[in-house]
Amino acid sequence: MEQKGIDFSKVIFADLHIHSKYSRACSKDLNIPNLVKWARIKGLGLLGTGDFTHPIWLEEIKKLKEEDGIYYYDNFPFILSSEISLIYTKNGRGRRIHLVYLAPNIEAVEKINSWLDTRGRRDYDGRPIFGISCRDFAAKMEEIDTRIEVIPAHCWTPWFGIFGSEGGFDKMSEAFEDKYYLIHAIETGISSDPQMNWKIKELDNKAIVSFSDAHSFWPFRIGREATIFNKLSGKLSYDEILQQIRENDIVGTIETDPAYGKYHYDGHRKCNFSCSPEETKKLNGICPVCGKPLTIGVDYRVSEISKLGIANHDKKKFFYKVLPLHEIISLAIGTGVNSKKVWEIYNSLIDKFDNEFNVMLFAPKEEIAKAINNELLSGLIIQNREGNINVRAGYDGVYGKALIGGKEVGVEDDSVIKTEVKKNIEVVQKKLF
């Protein structure tokens, strides 16, 4: 969607849903200095801390300098954030919902953690699991501090989204009951974008935000989805960010193509089979390979829930639909996203244009072409900026694949990234750090 009249010197790109090294399946090098270093390379100006329920990580957070509810490391700002996994039964059905939530200060965090300690353990994972309902969790957050903001995370993901096909609800109001008024926003998740969410009547008055849910600090993870906030005054404050979420006054979002997400289409990973919602209906939801029910993806769920009412989302925000720069470089030169050659080109672009968002969104094509002397790649960067890169849809835990001339490329599994990325990375100019 086209942006109009926006002064990008007066906005900030924020990724408020990330994780630490204390969450499962996360990089063991995921610490605050690395987050800050790579957030700057990406072009982010604000991060969530992630995982403030984890005792060891919280001690690291407490070392940051606080001002107006913003916590600073090397003059880089953080907002207190965390994610919780709620697994419980409602109306005879098992529910599995992830919520990301923001807190105004350490005092509120400690009250949250003290309450959670009465309900179970929180020291084993940065995203702990509790048998608490969405309604009761939201109610307790309101009781602790009315400035705590609860946001349904990756709201369409089959297994842990509020609208997920496997453990979610058809309506958020069913999940939060009399505390539904506390929910001001939803997180799109990688498998959906704002345009899909505008079809849902229940989201008419909700802010649609995007964050990465990153499990590593590498630039093809962190900030791959982000929210653009206004800088309302000279200095950031928690209350200003909170106000923009609650009043749906955000500027816009950075989105990946929803087909890139791991749950956009329906399918079975083990059967190497995927299909569109239309094909799923023809198959009666049954996998033609194994004969078992398909994992129903985001596109299907959006189409079904959109039938519950005619939407009128009148505060639509613009959004960029872009794939991470590593993927575009990889697509152009025909090597893996984590290859030495991709890193060499990536680093040369960062050296020239300071950060990835500048390359992807703002740098003139002519200047990009001069910097890399690769007509195909410079053209793909502009096509990416315009949302014109074709993607073969992801499904059942499999990322989508960008396509060009019959070739495809996709980010490797996290396990591969963790063991291989250090072998190939080229050092970015020291001035960035």
Buried (B, 14 or more C-beta within 10 A) or exposed (E): BEBEEEEBEEBBBBBBBBBBBBBEEBBEBBBBEBBBBBBBBBBBBBBBBBBBBBEEBBEBBEEBEBEBBBBBBEEBBBBBBBBBBBBBEBEEEEBBBBBBBBBBBBEBBBBBBEBBEEBEEBEEBBBBBBEBBBBBBBBBBBEBBEBBBBBBBBBBBBBBBBBBBBBBBBBBBBBBBEBBEBBBBBBBBBBBBBBBBBBBBBBBEBBBBBBBBBBBBBBBBBBBBBBBBBBBEEEBBBEBBBBBBBEBBBBBBBBBBBBBBBBBBBBBBEBEBBBBBEBBEEBEBEBEEEEEEBBBBBBBBBBBBBEEEEBEBEBEBBBBBBBBBBBBBBBBBEBBBBBEBBBBBBBBBBEBBBBBBBBBBEBEEEEBBEBBEBEEBBBBBBBBBEBEBEBBBBBBBBBBBBBBEEEBBBBBEBEEBBEBBEEBBEEBEEEBE
